[in-house]
């Protein structure tokens, strides 16, 4: 095969054999032309191209390599091991700091708790830790106000009932000679007073006193004054059932008899009340006492066991017996 010729000036392929001038640049071709095969071999040498590319890459790597290090080898097998060690050191440091912080917190809270409690070992027994008191005992609930009576030195309670069968300088029988009255001093309930009256004077026809007229009321009040018992509280023979709310006199056997007593003039103002709101108890029995405020003896309804409601009545209770 004939060799292909190229212009040595512009490199254009010469198509005409034995041409004198280049059809590309117009220069003479008398001089020796460059052979295509030689030029192609020179331009397209793969070994040379690879070598030049490698030299170029190494030059760039050297320019970008950090100062003080001759090379940066990413394939160094020791690098992962170093990262694991650093991670373990960081984790251990955090754990140690957490434990130290927990210890400081426990010491601080223990100090606070010890400041808030008192240790009482005066009794010689086991240590008792008691928190500082913050609550105070509840105030006692109000009770029904005690009747106002003329008070002197409270008499000593008696074991056996004291019966005032007669009063010096006076007669214990009413002016008409129809009834006899007796005073018994004893701390008893209304029911016990009714029972004891029947036991002591049942054979004589005795019962807890009935006050049917103003004259009888005045006579009994005068009898109490002469006996010296103005500071006492006396049961009288009036009672009601829980329903209806009607007070009546009771006979020797405790049966309700006679008329409605709710409108008698002797009641304390606001009485009978039938129910004590402060103690949530029904009031079914009647007592008689001297009201200092009203300056007279008055009736008042209370529960059967008044001493349970008003312990201050202890040593001041009694009852009045009427005998036909």
MIZA-329173 format. One record per residue (C-alpha): chain; x, y, z; residue in one letter. Coordinates in Angstrom, 2 decimals. Last residue first. Layout:
BEGIN
- chain|X|Y|Z|resn
- A|X|Y|Z|a
...
//
This chain:
BEGIN
- chain|X|Y|Z|resn
- A|-99.50|12.10|145.10|x
- A|-95.71|12.06|145.15|x
- A|-93.62|14.37|142.95|x
- A|-89.92|13.70|142.50|x
- A|-87.37|16.26|141.35|x
- A|-84.14|15.22|139.65|x
- A|-80.40|15.85|140.11|x
- A|-77.28|16.84|138.22|x
- A|-74.47|19.17|139.31|x
- A|-71.61|16.76|140.06|x
- A|-70.84|16.29|136.34|x
- A|-72.53|19.01|134.29|x
- A|-69.15|19.97|132.82|x
- A|-69.25|16.66|130.93|x
- A|-71.73|18.29|128.51|x
- A|-72.76|15.96|125.66|x
- A|-72.11|12.69|127.47|x
- A|-73.39|14.27|130.66|x
- A|-76.69|15.05|128.90|x
- A|-77.48|11.35|128.49|x
- A|-81.15|11.48|127.41|x
- A|-80.68|14.24|124.86|x
- A|-81.72|17.79|125.65|x
- A|-84.90|19.91|125.92|x
- A|-84.81|23.07|128.00|x
- A|-87.18|24.38|130.70|x
- A|-86.47|27.62|132.59|x
- A|-85.85|28.96|136.09|x
- A|-85.55|32.75|136.14|x
- A|-83.11|35.61|135.79|x
- A|-83.22|35.53|131.97|x
- A|-79.45|35.76|131.60|x
- A|-78.80|33.87|134.83|x
- A|-80.96|31.03|133.61|x
- A|-81.73|28.64|136.51|x
- A|-82.21|25.05|135.43|x
- A|-84.93|22.56|134.43|x
- A|-84.32|19.57|132.16|x
- A|-86.56|17.98|129.51|x
- A|-85.99|14.83|127.44|x
- A|-86.26|14.04|123.70|x
- A|-83.43|15.90|121.97|x
- A|-82.34|14.10|118.81|x
- A|-78.64|14.04|118.07|x
- A|-76.54|15.52|115.25|x
- A|-73.96|16.81|117.76|x
- A|-73.78|20.47|116.62|x
- A|-77.25|20.35|115.04|x
- A|-78.99|19.42|118.31|x
- A|-82.58|18.44|117.58|x
- A|-85.99|18.94|119.26|x
- A|-85.51|22.73|119.58|x
- A|-87.85|23.24|122.51|x
- A|-86.80|25.96|122.93|x
- A|-85.87|29.19|121.18|x
- A|-86.08|31.23|124.41|x
- A|-85.95|28.93|127.42|x
- A|-89.30|27.27|128.06|x
- A|-91.36|28.29|131.11|x
- A|-94.29|29.85|129.24|x
- A|-95.60|26.45|128.10|x
- A|-96.17|26.20|124.37|x
- A|-94.58|22.80|123.67|x
- A|-96.38|21.10|126.57|x
- A|-99.04|19.24|124.57|x
- A|-101.66|17.84|126.96|x
- A|-101.74|14.87|129.32|x
- A|-99.97|11.53|129.32|x
- A|-96.86|9.90|127.86|x
- A|-96.08|6.56|129.51|x
- A|-92.97|6.25|131.70|x
- A|-94.47|3.80|134.21|x
- A|-94.99|6.41|136.92|x
- A|-96.61|8.76|134.43|x
- A|-94.92|10.91|131.78|x
- A|-95.77|14.52|130.93|x
- A|-95.96|15.52|127.28|x
- A|-93.66|16.99|124.64|x
- A|-94.68|16.93|120.97|x
- A|-92.23|16.47|118.11|x
- A|-94.09|13.54|116.53|x
- A|-91.86|11.62|116.17|x
- A|-88.73|11.11|118.26|x
- A|-91.08|10.47|121.16|x
- A|-91.42|13.20|123.73|x
- A|-90.56|13.72|127.37|x
- A|-91.54|15.67|130.48|x
- A|-91.12|14.45|134.08|x
- A|-88.42|16.86|135.30|x
- A|-84.65|16.41|135.35|x
- A|-82.85|18.95|137.46|x
- A|-79.74|21.07|136.91|x
- A|-78.09|22.35|140.06|x
- A|-76.65|25.75|141.03|x
- A|-79.89|26.84|142.73|x
- A|-79.71|23.86|145.07|x
- A|-79.85|25.57|148.46|x
- A|-82.93|23.65|149.73|x
- A|-84.69|26.98|150.26|x
- A|-84.07|27.94|146.64|x
- A|-85.30|24.58|145.32|x
- A|-88.55|24.83|147.34|x
- A|-89.11|28.38|146.08|x
- A|-88.81|27.15|142.50|x
- A|-91.18|24.23|143.28|x
- A|-93.80|26.59|144.77|x
- A|-93.58|29.06|141.92|x
- A|-94.12|26.30|139.34|x
- A|-97.05|24.89|141.32|x
- A|-98.66|28.30|141.41|x
- A|-98.10|28.82|137.67|x
- A|-99.92|25.57|137.00|x
- A|-99.30|22.08|135.63|x
- A|-95.74|21.33|136.67|x
- A|-95.31|17.54|136.64|x
- A|-92.46|16.09|138.75|x
- A|-90.84|12.74|138.01|x
- A|-92.98|10.02|139.58|x
- A|-93.96|8.84|143.12|x
- A|-97.05|6.77|143.96|x
- A|-95.84|5.81|147.44|x
- A|-94.93|2.28|146.35|x
- A|-93.06|3.75|143.42|x
- A|-90.93|5.92|145.67|x
- A|-87.41|4.51|145.49|x
- A|-87.72|2.11|142.54|x
- A|-90.15|4.26|140.56|x
- A|-87.98|7.29|141.04|x
- A|-84.92|5.20|140.17|x
- A|-86.38|4.28|136.76|x
- A|-87.34|7.84|135.84|x
- A|-83.95|9.16|136.97|x
- A|-82.20|6.40|135.00|x
- A|-84.13|7.34|131.83|x
- A|-83.25|11.02|132.29|x
- A|-79.58|10.15|132.70|x
- A|-77.94|10.16|136.13|x
- A|-75.52|12.27|138.13|x
- A|-77.35|12.27|141.50|x
- A|-78.95|14.79|143.83|x
- A|-82.56|13.76|144.63|x
- A|-85.14|16.42|145.50|x
- A|-88.51|15.44|147.00|x
- A|-91.94|16.90|146.50|x
- A|-95.23|16.04|148.25|x
- A|-98.56|16.68|146.60|x
- A|-102.20|17.29|147.62|x
- A|-101.74|19.31|150.79|x
- A|-103.26|22.38|149.18|x
- A|-100.28|24.49|150.16|x
- A|-97.86|22.06|148.53|x
- A|-96.00|19.59|150.73|x
- A|-92.31|19.94|151.39|x
- A|-93.03|22.34|154.26|x
- A|-90.63|25.09|155.12|x
- A|-88.28|26.17|157.90|x
- A|-85.79|23.38|157.32|x
- A|-86.40|21.68|153.95|x
- A|-87.89|18.21|153.78|x
- A|-87.18|14.94|152.07|x
- A|-84.06|16.34|150.45|x
- A|-82.71|13.05|149.14|x
- A|-78.99|12.80|148.50|x
- A|-78.25|9.99|146.06|x
- A|-75.33|7.72|147.04|x
- A|-71.85|8.22|145.65|x
- A|-71.92|11.96|145.88|x
- A|-70.15|14.35|143.55|x
- A|-68.35|17.19|145.36|x
- A|-70.20|20.47|145.07|x
- A|-69.10|22.99|142.44|x
- A|-68.00|26.22|144.18|x
- A|-70.65|28.70|143.19|x
- A|-72.39|28.96|139.86|x
- A|-75.76|30.47|139.03|x
- A|-76.73|28.80|135.78|x
- A|-76.36|29.59|132.12|x
- A|-77.17|26.46|130.15|x
- A|-74.21|24.90|128.37|x
- A|-73.67|25.91|124.78|x
- A|-74.04|23.00|122.40|x
- A|-70.70|21.69|121.37|x
- A|-68.15|23.21|119.08|x
- A|-65.86|20.73|117.33|x
- A|-62.48|20.43|118.93|x
- A|-59.68|22.17|117.00|x
- A|-57.69|19.79|114.90|x
- A|-54.23|19.05|116.12|x
- A|-51.47|21.03|114.37|x
- A|-49.76|20.01|111.19|x
- A|-46.23|20.77|110.08|x
- A|-44.26|18.78|112.60|x
- A|-40.59|18.23|111.69|x
- A|-40.25|14.68|110.42|x
- A|-39.62|11.96|112.97|x
- A|-36.76|9.49|112.82|x
- A|-36.94|6.98|115.63|x
- A|-33.75|5.38|116.86|x
- A|-34.41|2.15|118.69|x
- A|-34.85|2.34|122.42|x
- A|-33.19|4.47|125.10|x
- A|-36.19|6.80|125.31|x
- A|-34.06|9.81|124.52|x
- A|-33.29|8.50|121.06|x
- A|-35.17|11.10|119.05|x
- A|-33.58|11.82|115.68|x
- A|-34.94|15.03|114.20|x
- A|-35.63|15.42|110.52|x
- A|-35.34|18.22|107.94|x
- A|-31.56|18.81|108.15|x
- A|-30.90|15.10|107.72|x
- A|-33.02|15.13|104.56|x
- A|-31.04|18.06|103.09|x
- A|-27.67|16.42|103.81|x
- A|-28.85|13.18|102.23|x
- A|-29.94|15.12|99.14|x
- A|-26.47|16.70|98.74|x
- A|-24.55|13.46|99.28|x
- A|-26.76|11.65|96.80|x
- A|-26.31|14.40|94.18|x
- A|-22.49|14.40|94.57|x
- A|-22.40|10.63|94.10|x
- A|-24.57|10.85|90.99|x
- A|-22.31|13.54|89.49|x
- A|-19.20|11.40|90.08|x
- A|-20.88|8.40|88.47|x
- A|-21.91|10.48|85.44|x
- A|-18.38|11.93|85.03|x
- A|-16.90|8.42|85.10|x
- A|-19.36|7.23|82.47|x
- A|-18.57|10.21|80.22|x
- A|-14.82|9.55|80.48|x
- A|-15.27|5.83|79.75|x
- A|-17.32|6.67|76.63|x
- A|-14.69|9.15|75.37|x
- A|-11.85|6.63|75.93|x
- A|-13.81|3.89|74.16|x
- A|-14.48|6.14|71.15|x
- A|-10.79|7.13|70.92|x
- A|-9.73|3.47|71.02|x
- A|-12.23|2.55|68.30|x
- A|-10.94|5.39|66.05|x
- A|-7.31|4.23|66.52|x
- A|-8.17|0.65|65.50|x
- A|-9.86|1.90|62.35|x
- A|-6.58|3.79|61.33|x
- A|-4.10|0.91|61.90|x
- A|-4.89|-0.78|58.59|x
- A|-3.48|2.21|56.58|x
- A|-5.35|2.13|53.26|x
- A|-6.02|5.82|53.26|x
- A|-2.27|6.55|53.08|x
- A|-1.50|10.20|53.36|x
- A|2.07|10.82|52.28|x
- A|5.28|12.71|53.19|x
- A|3.55|14.33|56.11|x
- A|4.91|17.55|57.59|x
- A|2.76|19.78|55.39|x
- A|-0.47|18.26|54.13|x
- A|-0.40|16.69|50.55|x
- A|-2.13|18.91|47.94|x
- A|1.01|19.77|45.85|x
- A|2.35|16.26|46.06|x
- A|-0.96|14.82|44.90|x
- A|-1.06|17.21|41.90|x
- A|2.43|16.12|40.79|x
- A|1.58|12.47|41.26|x
- A|-1.50|12.90|39.03|x
- A|0.53|14.63|36.23|x
- A|3.21|11.95|36.31|x
- A|0.55|9.28|36.01|x
- A|-1.11|11.07|33.05|x
- A|2.27|11.40|31.27|x
- A|3.00|7.72|31.80|x
- A|-0.42|6.70|30.56|x
- A|-0.03|8.87|27.40|x
- A|3.47|7.56|26.70|x
- A|2.36|4.01|26.98|x
- A|-0.62|4.70|24.76|x
- A|1.50|6.11|21.85|x
- A|-1.07|7.90|19.71|x
- A|0.78|11.03|18.67|x
- A|4.08|9.32|17.85|x
- A|2.49|6.35|16.16|x
- A|0.18|8.63|14.26|x
- A|3.07|10.81|13.18|x
- A|5.11|7.84|12.03|x
- A|2.18|6.28|10.20|x
- A|1.12|9.48|8.59|x
- A|4.55|10.29|7.11|x
- A|5.61|13.84|7.35|x
- A|6.45|15.45|4.03|x
- A|10.07|16.01|2.82|x
- A|10.53|19.45|1.26|x
- A|9.20|20.13|-2.16|x
- A|5.65|20.44|-0.76|x
- A|5.23|24.03|-1.40|x
- A|2.83|25.99|0.67|x
- A|-0.78|26.49|-0.30|x
- A|-2.17|26.02|3.25|x
- A|-4.77|23.34|2.55|x
- A|-4.30|22.30|-1.07|x
- A|-0.64|21.87|-0.38|x
- A|1.58|22.67|-3.40|x
- A|3.74|20.44|-5.55|x
- A|1.48|17.44|-5.78|x
- A|3.21|14.16|-6.73|x
- A|0.06|12.21|-5.92|x
- A|-2.95|14.31|-5.25|x
- A|-4.77|13.66|-1.94|x
- A|-2.29|15.28|0.41|x
- A|-3.68|15.01|3.92|x
- A|-3.59|18.28|5.81|x
- A|-0.94|18.59|8.50|x
- A|-0.72|22.35|8.27|x
- A|3.02|22.79|7.67|x
- A|4.34|19.29|7.08|x
- A|1.55|18.63|4.68|x
- A|0.53|14.97|4.87|x
- A|1.43|11.96|2.79|x
- A|-0.19|8.51|2.83|x
- A|2.11|5.62|2.13|x
- A|1.23|3.46|-0.82|x
- A|0.00|0.00|0.00|x
//
